Amino acid sequence: MSKLTITLFLVSVAFMVIPDMSFANKFTTIGGGVSGTDPEKLAILKQIGAYTGTFFILLGILSIVTKDRFEGFIGMRSKNQGISPAAYVLIILGGLLSLLFFV
């Protein structure tokens, strides 16, 4: 492993372990769940769904655009076999998650 890879790994572990103090007063956990009003929880879930859906759509489009370049990736096919169904699944799943934002 290179020094850059080890450094990135250590920094990512540090971000997961060190608590973010800006959220300390916003939420209080009772019984393992997040307490607060239902509209506030729904707004947070809508944002998470929108961001995740957009990310899935971008991954699906990227896999369609680069279908002939990276045959070694999971879900990809050889050069002349067409587009893998995984790209369409990502786009459809991303669209459904993004629709959650507008509901």
C-alpha positions as CSV (number, residue, x, y, z in Angstrom):
1,M,0.0,0.0,0.0
2,S,1.2,3.4,-0.7
3,K,1.5,6.2,1.8
4,L,-1.4,8.1,0.2
5,T,-3.7,5.1,0.6
6,I,-2.8,4.6,4.2
7,T,-3.2,8.3,4.9
8,L,-6.7,8.4,3.3
9,F,-7.7,5.3,5.2
10,L,-6.6,6.8,8.5
11,V,-8.3,10.1,7.8
12,S,-11.6,8.4,6.9
13,V,-11.4,6.2,10.0
14,A,-10.8,9.4,12.1
15,F,-13.9,11.1,10.6
16,M,-16.0,8.1,11.5
17,V,-14.7,7.8,15.0
18,I,-14.6,11.5,16.0
19,P,-18.2,12.7,16.8
20,D,-19.5,15.9,15.1
21,M,-20.3,18.3,17.9
22,S,-22.6,20.4,15.7
23,F,-25.2,17.7,15.9
24,A,-24.9,17.2,19.7
25,N,-27.8,19.5,20.6
26,K,-30.0,18.9,17.5
27,F,-30.9,15.3,18.2
28,T,-31.2,13.3,21.4
29,T,-31.4,9.5,21.1
30,I,-34.0,7.6,23.1
31,G,-34.0,3.8,22.8
32,G,-31.6,3.8,19.9
33,G,-33.7,6.1,17.7
34,V,-33.7,9.8,16.8
35,S,-36.2,11.9,18.6
36,G,-37.7,14.9,17.1
37,T,-40.8,16.0,15.2
38,D,-42.0,13.8,12.4
39,P,-41.7,16.5,9.7
40,E,-38.1,17.1,10.6
41,K,-37.3,13.4,10.3
42,L,-39.2,13.2,7.0
43,A,-37.3,16.1,5.6
44,I,-34.0,14.5,6.5
45,L,-35.1,11.2,4.9
46,K,-36.2,13.1,1.8
47,Q,-32.8,14.7,1.4
48,I,-31.0,11.4,1.9
49,G,-33.2,9.8,-0.7
50,A,-32.6,12.6,-3.2
51,Y,-28.9,12.6,-2.8
52,T,-28.7,8.8,-3.0
53,G,-31.0,8.7,-6.0
54,T,-29.0,11.3,-7.8
55,F,-25.8,9.3,-7.1
56,F,-27.3,6.1,-8.4
57,I,-28.5,7.9,-11.6
58,L,-25.0,9.3,-12.2
59,L,-23.5,5.8,-11.7
60,G,-25.9,4.3,-14.1
61,I,-25.2,6.9,-16.8
62,L,-21.5,6.6,-16.2
63,S,-21.7,2.8,-16.7
64,I,-23.6,3.3,-20.0
65,V,-21.1,5.9,-21.2
66,T,-18.0,3.9,-20.3
67,K,-19.4,0.4,-21.3
68,D,-16.5,-0.4,-23.6
69,R,-13.7,0.7,-21.4
70,F,-13.8,-1.2,-18.1
71,E,-14.6,-4.9,-18.8
72,G,-13.2,-6.0,-15.4
73,F,-15.9,-4.3,-13.3
74,I,-18.8,-6.2,-11.8
75,G,-21.8,-6.0,-14.0
76,M,-20.0,-5.0,-17.1
77,R,-19.8,-7.1,-20.3
78,S,-17.3,-7.5,-23.1
79,K,-16.9,-4.8,-25.8
80,N,-19.5,-6.0,-28.3
81,Q,-22.2,-7.5,-25.9
82,G,-24.2,-4.4,-25.3
83,I,-25.1,-2.6,-22.0
84,S,-25.4,-4.5,-18.8
85,P,-28.8,-4.5,-17.1
86,A,-27.1,-3.3,-13.9
87,A,-27.0,0.2,-15.4
88,Y,-30.7,0.3,-16.0
89,V,-31.4,-1.0,-12.5
90,L,-29.3,1.8,-11.0
91,I,-31.1,4.4,-13.1
92,I,-34.5,3.1,-12.1
93,L,-33.6,2.8,-8.4
94,G,-32.1,6.2,-8.5
95,G,-35.2,7.6,-10.1
96,L,-37.5,6.0,-7.5
97,L,-35.3,7.4,-4.6
98,S,-35.2,10.8,-6.2
99,L,-39.0,10.8,-6.5
100,L,-39.2,10.4,-2.7
101,F,-37.9,14.0,-2.4
102,F,-41.0,15.4,-4.3
103,V,-43.6,13.3,-2.5
